Amino acid sequence: MVENSDGKSVRLLTIYSRLANGEILNKSQLAQEFHVTERSVQRDMEDLRTFVTEQMLMQEIIYDPKAKGYRLANSVPKSLTNSEILAVSKILLESRSMRRDEMMPILDKLIACCVPAENRKAVGSLIANERYHYVEPHHQKYLLPGLWEIGLAIQQQNVMEIEYEKLGKSGTVHRVIEPVGLLFSEYYFYLAAFIRNIDRENFFENPDDLFPTIYRLDRIQSFHVLEEHFRVPYKDRFEEGEFRKRVQFMYGGKLQQIKFRYTGPSIEAVLDRLPTAQIIQQDEAGWVIAAEVFGKGIEMWLRSQGDYISIVDT
């Protein structure tokens, strides 16, 4: 028997209304109620799933095995909002992390996600000046071709061989490394890795340093991902987020505790720059701050603050 389209429309509206009211609907009971087969009810659910997806209602029709029925659940939107696209575009442009011919196609793809069409024009207009005046990084290296391959080597724990350009373009060094993290900071991408087969006493300022070496991605002249794997227990894994909170300008060195007095105009800027910072004292003159930091980069930042900062003996 051919089903009447009006009857199906009423059934779909009724089912959706009941789902929206929080009911859990059983397929066999719906089939009996509407005098249709369970297969018809299954098709109804697929039609409704398509509808809520296309309408971007931030909802999802799911089958709950415990309740033995379908219910409507809120879902995270699967596409970026126009505000999110504008924010990401601004952040990308400010990062100045890639060549123009790598950066601009990414922005074009982001803007193409805006709906409706007039919003694409609006976002394009809001970033047009920054696009026009975009300044590429001086290294002029392509980063995207190898980025995913390196990311997979980290995720799959593959040993790598790299040829790395030393600071000041004073030649290259060959390293066999265990890559453990990919980071971004101050215009550049970085690879965190442990070096294999190196004389730590001769090459490391702190031979007992337990942290990985940091390599700037654009200075890796070539790399090869080996079939060999290394193993890091989960409890000992390198955590980019925790490392990033403690390092400034990606300069290596030991983990240390610092304490200083700040008398500048914005304590929020200090706390944002040093995520591990804690205010341990405050008076009319300013704040005393304690923080756990990694490496020598903190010295550069402290000096950049001039008379606003004075070191306090720990």
N, C-alpha and C positions, 0 to 999 in steps of 0.2 A: 504494500500500500504506500502510495506517495504521500508524504507528510505535507500538510498545509503550512505554507510559510508564515502565515499570521499566527498559527498555533505555536510554531517554534519560537517566533519573536516574543510572544507572551511568556512562554516557558523560560526563555533566556533572561528576560527582565525580572521574572519572579525569582529565579535562582539567584541572580546577582543581588537583588534587593535583600534576600534572606542572608546571603553571605555577608553583605555590607552591615547587616544588623547583628553580626557575630554568631550566627548559627553555624553548626557543623552539620553538613548534609551528606547522608549516606546514599551511595549510588543505587542500590537495589530499592531503597524506599522511594527515591525520586522516580525510578522507573515505574513502580506501582502507582504512585500518586498521579503521574502524568500519562499513564497508559502507553508507555513507550518501552523500547528495549534498553537494557543497560548500555549497549553499544551506542545508542542515541544519546544517552546521558553523558557518556565519555566524550562524544563529539561536542556536546554542549560545553563541557568544561574546557576543551581545547579552544573552542571559539571565544569563550570568555577570557581565557588566558591571553589570546592574541589581542583581544580588545583592550585589556588593561595595560598590556605592554605598549601597544601603538599609541594609546592615549597618555602614556607616561603618568599614570595615576599614583605612582609610588606604592603600588599594591601588587600582591602576588597570590594566585590561587594555588594552594598546596594540598597534598593529601597527607593527613595526619594518621599514621598507622595505629597509634594508641587509641585514638577516638574512632577509628575506622570510618573516616569521612573527610570531606573536603572543607577547607575553611579559607578565609581571606586573611592574609598577613601583610603587614606593612613591609616594604622592601626599600633598600637603598637605591636611589636612582642610578641607572647604568650608564648615563651620559652626563657630561659636564654641563652645568648651568652657564648662562651667558656671563654671569659675574665671575664664576670660576675660570672660564676661558680668558677673560680679561686679566684676572689676577695672575694666572700662569704665564700669559704672554708678557706681562710687565716684568715678572721675575726672570724669565728667560733672557729678555733683552738686557736687563740690569746685570745678569751674570757675566755677559761678554765672554762666554766660555767656548764658543765655537767660531769657525770661519763663517763668513756671511753666507756662502753657498751651502752650508750645513744648517745654519740657524733659520734662514728665511723659509725654506720648505716646511720646517716644523711649525712655524707660526701660521703659514698658510693652511696647513691641515687642521690646526686648532681652530682657526677662525671659521673654517668651513663647517665646523660642528654647530655654529650658532644658528638658532632659529628664532623668528623667521628671517627672511633675506635681509630686511632692513637693519636687523641687529648685526649681521655680518659687516654691513657697511659702517655701522656705528663703532664697532670694536676696531675695525681697520683704521678708521679716522682717529680714534683715541690713541693708537700706537704708531701712527704714521710718522710723526716727527722723530720718535726714537728709532724707528726702522731706518729712516733716511740718514740719521747721524750715527748709526751703529758703528762702533769701533771694534774691529776684529782683534783677537789676541796676537801678539807679535810673533809667536812661534809659527803661525801659518800652517800648522799641521792638521790633517784630517783626523778626527777622533772617532767618529761613528763606526767606520768599517770594522775596527777591532774591539769595540766596547762590549758587544754581546758575547763574543768569543771569550774575552777575559772574564766576564761575569759568569759564564758557564764553567770556566776553569775553577773559579772560586766555589761555586755551588757544588760542583762534582768533585772537588778536591783533587785536581790534576796538578802535577808538578809542571812548572814552566821554565823555559830558558829565555833569557832576555839579553839584548845588547842595549846598554843604557848610557846615554850621554851625560858625562860628569858636568858638574856646575861650572859655568864659565866656558863651555865648549872646549874643555881641555882633554879631549879624547873620550873613548868609550870603555866600559868594563863589561865583561861577560859574567852573568850571574845565573845560578840555578836556584829557583825560589819555590816556596810553597805559598801561593796567593791566598789571602784570607779575608780581604775586604776592599771595597771600592768606595771612595769618598769624593766629595766636592768641597772646595773651600777657596775663597778669594780668587776667582776667575779660572781655577784649574781643577782638573780631575786627578785623583791620586790612587795608586794601588798600594795597599798594605800587604807586605809579604815577609816571611821568614827566609833568611838566606841559608842555603845548604853549603857545607864544605868551605867554611871561611874561618880564618884565624881571628877569633874575636878579640884576643889580646892585642893584636897589631892594628886591627881595622876599626875597633869600637872604642869610643871614649869611655863608655861604661860597659865592660865585658859581661857584667851580670844583668844587663838590661833584658827584661823578659818581654818587651814589646816589639812588634814587627817594625821593619824598616819601611819608610815611606818613599815611593817612587812617583815622580810627576809623570802622568801618562804621556804627555806630548814629547817627553825626552826619552821614551822607550823607542829606540831606533828600529828594532824588530823583535818579534817574540815567536816562540814555538810552544804549543801546548803538547806535552808528552802524554803517552799512554799510562805512564806510572802514576799511581795515586798515593796520597799521604792521608793519614788519619789523625783527626783532632777530636778527642772526646767532647761530647756536647757541653759538659760543665766547664771545659777549658776553651771553648770557642771564642774567637775574636768578635767582640761586639762593637760594630761601627758607631752606634749611637752613644755608648758609654765613652768610647775613645774620643769621639768628636766633641763631647762636652768638656773635655779636659785639655785639648790641644789648641794652640794658637798658631795660625799661619803655617801649619803642617811642618814645624821644625821639631826634629827628634830630640831626645834627651830623657832624663829620668823623671819618674813621678815625684812630685814634691808638694809640700804645703807652703802657701804664701799668706802673708798678712800685711795689709796696707791701710793707710788712712786716705779717704777720698773726700775732697772738699769742692768738687765741681758742681755744675748745675743740674745734672741728671743722673741720679743713682740708678734709675731704670736702665739706662744705657750700659752701665757697668754690669748689672745683673744679667742683662741679655747677652753681653759679650762673654761673660764667665758663668755658664749655667750651673757650676758647682758652688758659686759664691754664696756666702751667708753673712748677713749683717750681725756682727757680734756686739757692736756698741754704736750708739748714736747720741750726738749732742748738738749744740748750736753750731759748732764749727764744721761738722760733717759726719762721716760714717767710718767705722773701722770694719774692714771686710776680711774674711778668711776664705780661701779657696784651695781646692786640690787641682793642680794643673800638671800637664805633661809637656816636657821639652823646653827648649830655649825661647820659643816664640813669645812667651809671656813677657820676657824682658823687653822685647821690641814694643809691645803694646804699652807696658808701664811707662817707658820713656816717652812714648807718643803723647801721653797725657800731661806732660810738663809739670807745672807746680801744683796741679790738682791732686797729685798722688805722692805720698811719702811712705817708704817702707817702715813697717813696725817689726821689731825683733820678735821672733817666735820663741 
